[in-house]
Amino acid sequence: MYKLLFPKDRIPYLGVWINEGGFKGEYNCALEPSNAFYDSVEIAKGYGKIKPLEAGEEQDWYVDVVLEELV
């Protein structure tokens, strides 16, 4: 079993990143926590589904990866 644990109050979305050779010819897929909804910053802004950081602002959060054997 594979679990990603992260603070949903700060990072409320989980994206799926899929690359089919468009970046350095690599093919991969990954789950990534995100503070925005949609694949476009402009669309996310339009729906009010993004929390941009202000200049000089910092945000701390974590990602824990848990791997468990299924029995």
C-alpha positions as CSV (number, residue, x, y, z in Angstrom):
1,M,0.0,0.0,0.0
2,Y,1.2,3.5,-0.9
3,K,0.1,6.6,1.1
4,L,1.0,10.2,0.8
5,L,0.4,12.3,3.9
6,F,0.5,16.1,3.8
7,P,-1.3,18.9,5.6
8,K,-4.6,19.3,3.7
9,D,-5.3,22.7,5.4
10,R,-2.3,24.1,3.6
11,I,-2.0,21.9,0.5
12,P,-5.6,20.9,-0.3
13,Y,-5.2,19.2,-3.7
14,L,-3.4,16.2,-5.1
15,G,-2.4,16.4,-8.7
16,V,-1.3,13.7,-11.1
17,W,1.8,14.7,-13.2
18,I,2.1,12.7,-16.4
19,N,4.9,13.2,-18.9
20,E,4.9,11.4,-22.2
21,G,8.3,12.4,-23.5
22,G,7.7,16.2,-23.5
23,F,10.4,16.9,-21.0
24,K,13.9,15.7,-21.9
25,G,12.3,12.7,-23.7
26,E,11.3,11.2,-20.3
27,Y,8.2,9.2,-19.6
28,N,6.9,9.2,-16.0
29,C,4.0,9.7,-13.7
30,A,3.8,11.1,-10.2
31,L,1.4,12.2,-7.5
32,E,2.1,15.7,-6.3
33,P,0.5,17.8,-3.5
34,S,-0.6,21.2,-4.8
35,N,-2.1,24.5,-3.6
36,A,-4.0,25.0,-6.9
37,F,-6.8,23.3,-8.7
38,Y,-6.6,22.7,-12.5
39,D,-3.5,22.5,-14.6
40,S,-3.5,26.2,-15.4
41,V,-2.7,29.0,-12.9
42,E,-5.0,31.4,-14.7
43,I,-8.0,28.9,-14.6
44,A,-7.3,28.2,-10.9
45,K,-7.2,32.0,-10.2
46,G,-10.5,32.4,-12.1
47,Y,-12.2,29.9,-9.8
48,G,-10.5,31.2,-6.7
49,K,-8.8,27.8,-6.2
50,I,-5.2,28.9,-5.6
51,K,-3.3,30.4,-2.8
52,P,-0.3,32.3,-4.3
53,L,2.6,33.3,-2.1
54,E,3.4,36.9,-1.7
55,A,6.9,38.2,-2.4
56,G,9.2,37.1,0.4
57,E,6.5,34.9,2.0
58,E,7.5,31.4,3.0
59,Q,5.3,28.3,3.5
60,D,6.4,25.2,5.3
61,W,4.7,21.8,4.9
62,Y,5.6,18.2,4.7
63,V,5.0,15.1,2.6
64,D,5.3,11.7,4.3
65,V,5.5,8.6,2.0
66,V,4.2,5.5,3.7
67,L,4.8,2.1,2.1
68,E,3.1,-0.9,3.7
69,E,3.1,-4.5,2.6
70,L,-0.3,-5.9,1.8
71,V,-0.8,-9.3,3.5
